[in-house]
Amino acid sequence: MRCERGTGGLYWAHEVDHAHILETAFGRNNRSGGQELQLAVLDAEALREARAHPDRRPDLIVRVAGFNARFGELSTVEQDELIARAEAAG
């Protein structure tokens, strides 16, 4: 497994043991005295569906450049960027 840089940022290039990654992230955060850990999980298909049917997912929150926003309130350009990032992440 290796980490690569893609159009949407960093992503895992091979099959990933997600449980191990989460365990490692939480463990490091706790050991370093962290009190908060924000995780973001993007699924391109879920984002496309939210854009096509905003009434079904009005409270879908996404992370955008350091702040949280409702996906349906973002511009089409911003939605496209998030979908592209999710696709790049696989």
PyRosetta script that sets phi, psi and omega in degrees:
from pyrosetta import init, pose_from_sequence

init()
pose = pose_from_sequence("MRCERGTGGLYWAHEVDHAHILETAFGRNNRSGGQELQLAVLDAEALREARAHPDRRPDLIVRVAGFNARFGELSTVEQDELIARAEAAG")
pose.set_psi(1, 136.6)
pose.set_omega(1, 177.4)
pose.set_phi(2, -142.1)
pose.set_psi(2, 155.5)
pose.set_omega(2, 179.9)
pose.set_phi(3, -98.9)
pose.set_psi(3, 130.3)
pose.set_omega(3, -179.8)
pose.set_phi(4, -126.1)
pose.set_psi(4, 160.1)
pose.set_omega(4, 176.5)
pose.set_phi(5, -98.1)
pose.set_psi(5, 127.9)
pose.set_omega(5, 178.0)
pose.set_phi(6, -122.5)
pose.set_psi(6, -172.4)
pose.set_omega(6, -178.6)
pose.set_phi(7, -64.6)
pose.set_psi(7, -26.0)
pose.set_omega(7, -179.0)
pose.set_phi(8, -99.9)
pose.set_psi(8, 12.7)
pose.set_omega(8, -178.5)
pose.set_phi(9, 112.2)
pose.set_psi(9, -149.6)
pose.set_omega(9, -179.6)
pose.set_phi(10, -86.7)
pose.set_psi(10, 145.1)
pose.set_omega(10, 176.1)
pose.set_phi(11, -150.2)
pose.set_psi(11, 160.8)
pose.set_omega(11, 178.7)
pose.set_phi(12, -85.4)
pose.set_psi(12, 127.9)
pose.set_omega(12, -172.5)
pose.set_phi(13, -83.6)
pose.set_psi(13, -16.9)
pose.set_omega(13, -178.2)
pose.set_phi(14, -129.8)
pose.set_psi(14, 178.9)
pose.set_omega(14, 176.7)
pose.set_phi(15, -50.7)
pose.set_psi(15, 139.4)
pose.set_omega(15, -173.3)
pose.set_phi(16, -122.3)
pose.set_psi(16, 139.3)
pose.set_omega(16, 171.7)
pose.set_phi(17, -88.0)
pose.set_psi(17, 89.2)
pose.set_omega(17, -174.2)
pose.set_phi(18, -59.9)
pose.set_psi(18, -38.6)
pose.set_omega(18, 179.6)
pose.set_phi(19, -61.1)
pose.set_psi(19, -41.4)
pose.set_omega(19, 179.4)
pose.set_phi(20, -65.2)
pose.set_psi(20, -41.2)
pose.set_omega(20, 179.5)
pose.set_phi(21, -62.8)
pose.set_psi(21, -45.4)
pose.set_omega(21, 178.9)
pose.set_phi(22, -64.2)
pose.set_psi(22, -43.3)
pose.set_omega(22, 178.7)
pose.set_phi(23, -59.7)
pose.set_psi(23, -42.9)
pose.set_omega(23, 179.0)
pose.set_phi(24, -65.4)
pose.set_psi(24, -45.4)
pose.set_omega(24, -179.4)
pose.set_phi(25, -61.9)
pose.set_psi(25, -47.4)
pose.set_omega(25, 179.7)
pose.set_phi(26, -64.3)
pose.set_psi(26, -42.1)
pose.set_omega(26, -179.6)
pose.set_phi(27, -62.1)
pose.set_psi(27, -47.6)
pose.set_omega(27, 179.2)
pose.set_phi(28, -63.7)
pose.set_psi(28, -40.6)
pose.set_omega(28, 179.4)
pose.set_phi(29, -62.2)
pose.set_psi(29, -46.2)
pose.set_omega(29, -179.4)
pose.set_phi(30, -66.5)
pose.set_psi(30, -43.1)
pose.set_omega(30, -179.0)
pose.set_phi(31, -64.3)
pose.set_psi(31, -30.0)
pose.set_omega(31, -178.8)
pose.set_phi(32, -89.9)
pose.set_psi(32, 7.5)
pose.set_omega(32, 177.0)
pose.set_phi(33, 86.5)
pose.set_psi(33, 11.8)
pose.set_omega(33, -179.2)
pose.set_phi(34, -64.2)
pose.set_psi(34, 141.9)
pose.set_omega(34, 178.8)
pose.set_phi(35, -109.7)
pose.set_psi(35, -10.0)
pose.set_omega(35, -178.0)
pose.set_phi(36, -146.2)
pose.set_psi(36, 142.6)
pose.set_omega(36, 176.8)
pose.set_phi(37, -140.6)
pose.set_psi(37, 120.1)
pose.set_omega(37, 179.9)
pose.set_phi(38, -102.2)
pose.set_psi(38, 125.0)
pose.set_omega(38, 178.5)
pose.set_phi(39, -112.9)
pose.set_psi(39, 143.0)
pose.set_omega(39, 177.5)
pose.set_phi(40, -124.3)
pose.set_psi(40, 129.9)
pose.set_omega(40, 177.9)
pose.set_phi(41, -123.5)
pose.set_psi(41, 116.6)
pose.set_omega(41, -179.9)
pose.set_phi(42, -110.5)
pose.set_psi(42, 136.6)
pose.set_omega(42, 175.2)
pose.set_phi(43, -127.6)
pose.set_psi(43, 115.8)
pose.set_omega(43, -174.3)
pose.set_phi(44, -56.7)
pose.set_psi(44, -41.1)
pose.set_omega(44, -178.2)
pose.set_phi(45, -65.8)
pose.set_psi(45, -39.7)
pose.set_omega(45, 177.8)
pose.set_phi(46, -64.9)
pose.set_psi(46, -38.3)
pose.set_omega(46, 177.9)
pose.set_phi(47, -67.3)
pose.set_psi(47, -40.6)
pose.set_omega(47, 177.5)
pose.set_phi(48, -62.0)
pose.set_psi(48, -42.5)
pose.set_omega(48, 179.4)
pose.set_phi(49, -65.1)
pose.set_psi(49, -39.8)
pose.set_omega(49, 178.6)
pose.set_phi(50, -63.3)
pose.set_psi(50, -34.7)
pose.set_omega(50, 178.5)
pose.set_phi(51, -73.6)
pose.set_psi(51, -40.0)
pose.set_omega(51, -179.4)
pose.set_phi(52, -70.8)
pose.set_psi(52, -32.7)
pose.set_omega(52, -177.1)
pose.set_phi(53, -133.0)
pose.set_psi(53, 70.0)
pose.set_omega(53, -175.7)
pose.set_phi(54, -59.7)
pose.set_psi(54, -24.8)
pose.set_omega(54, 179.4)
pose.set_phi(55, -67.7)
pose.set_psi(55, -23.4)
pose.set_omega(55, 179.2)
pose.set_phi(56, -80.0)
pose.set_psi(56, -26.2)
pose.set_omega(56, -176.9)
pose.set_phi(57, -132.6)
pose.set_psi(57, 55.2)
pose.set_omega(57, -175.4)
pose.set_phi(58, -66.5)
pose.set_psi(58, -22.6)
pose.set_omega(58, -176.6)
pose.set_phi(59, -107.7)
pose.set_psi(59, 20.1)
pose.set_omega(59, 177.6)
pose.set_phi(60, -67.5)
pose.set_psi(60, 116.7)
pose.set_omega(60, -178.1)
pose.set_phi(61, -101.9)
pose.set_psi(61, 133.2)
pose.set_omega(61, 177.9)
pose.set_phi(62, -125.9)
pose.set_psi(62, 158.0)
pose.set_omega(62, 178.9)
pose.set_phi(63, -96.9)
pose.set_psi(63, 124.9)
pose.set_omega(63, -178.0)
pose.set_phi(64, -130.3)
pose.set_psi(64, 110.0)
pose.set_omega(64, 172.3)
pose.set_phi(65, 45.9)
pose.set_psi(65, 47.1)
pose.set_omega(65, 174.4)
pose.set_phi(66, 93.0)
pose.set_psi(66, 1.8)
pose.set_omega(66, 176.1)
pose.set_phi(67, -139.0)
pose.set_psi(67, 160.5)
pose.set_omega(67, 177.6)
pose.set_phi(68, -96.4)
pose.set_psi(68, 146.1)
pose.set_omega(68, 179.3)
pose.set_phi(69, -148.6)
pose.set_psi(69, 155.2)
pose.set_omega(69, 172.8)
pose.set_phi(70, -76.0)
pose.set_psi(70, 127.4)
pose.set_omega(70, -175.9)
pose.set_phi(71, -54.7)
pose.set_psi(71, -44.4)
pose.set_omega(71, -177.0)
pose.set_phi(72, -65.4)
pose.set_psi(72, -18.2)
pose.set_omega(72, -180.0)
pose.set_phi(73, -92.3)
pose.set_psi(73, -4.3)
pose.set_omega(73, 178.5)
pose.set_phi(74, -80.3)
pose.set_psi(74, 158.0)
pose.set_omega(74, 176.5)
pose.set_phi(75, -69.8)
pose.set_psi(75, 163.1)
pose.set_omega(75, 177.4)
pose.set_phi(76, -59.1)
pose.set_psi(76, -38.0)
pose.set_omega(76, 178.9)
pose.set_phi(77, -62.1)
pose.set_psi(77, -45.7)
pose.set_omega(77, 179.4)
pose.set_phi(78, -65.9)
pose.set_psi(78, -39.8)
pose.set_omega(78, 177.1)
pose.set_phi(79, -62.6)
pose.set_psi(79, -43.4)
pose.set_omega(79, 178.1)
pose.set_phi(80, -59.1)
pose.set_psi(80, -40.8)
pose.set_omega(80, -179.9)
pose.set_phi(81, -63.9)
pose.set_psi(81, -43.6)
pose.set_omega(81, 179.1)
pose.set_phi(82, -65.0)
pose.set_psi(82, -39.9)
pose.set_omega(82, 178.0)
pose.set_phi(83, -64.4)
pose.set_psi(83, -42.8)
pose.set_omega(83, 178.5)
pose.set_phi(84, -61.9)
pose.set_psi(84, -40.3)
pose.set_omega(84, 177.7)
pose.set_phi(85, -62.7)
pose.set_psi(85, -43.0)
pose.set_omega(85, -179.7)
pose.set_phi(86, -64.9)
pose.set_psi(86, -39.3)
pose.set_omega(86, 177.4)
pose.set_phi(87, -64.7)
pose.set_psi(87, -41.6)
pose.set_omega(87, -179.8)
pose.set_phi(88, -64.8)
pose.set_psi(88, -33.2)
pose.set_omega(88, 179.7)
pose.set_phi(89, -73.6)
pose.set_psi(89, -15.4)
pose.set_omega(89, 176.1)
pose.set_phi(90, 86.3)
pose.dump_pdb("model.pdb")
